[in-house]
Amino acid sequence: MADADDVRAIALGLPDVVEIESDGFDFRVHGKGFVWSYPERNPGERRRLRTDIAVLFVGDEAEKQALVLGEPDLFFTTPGYDGLPLVMCRLERVDVTRLTELVTDAWDMRSQSKSAGSA
């Protein structure tokens, strides 16, 4: 079982990472986000940062769908993320080893394209 502290430790252990001030966590490499707290939005309520859920950059729609369909207990998406290469990961359902792989992969994809726009 992982938590926000694990996300922070993993992300800050990677090169060129900057933590953006947030009520949760928000990490960027070369100005591009690769993992951050899920900003939950419910109708009629203020946005709430969920530090028990990480939003991860996954690179493309195929990878997103593979994760969401293959492990729906761990990964999910919402209509607000349609068309974006991002998935939400339930931290209480992932171990630190797998989380390290996910965060590192997200960082790697974002760090390789220094000139690309940010999500």
Order of alpha helices (4+ residues) and beta strands (2+ residues): alpha-beta-beta-beta-beta-alpha-beta-beta-alpha
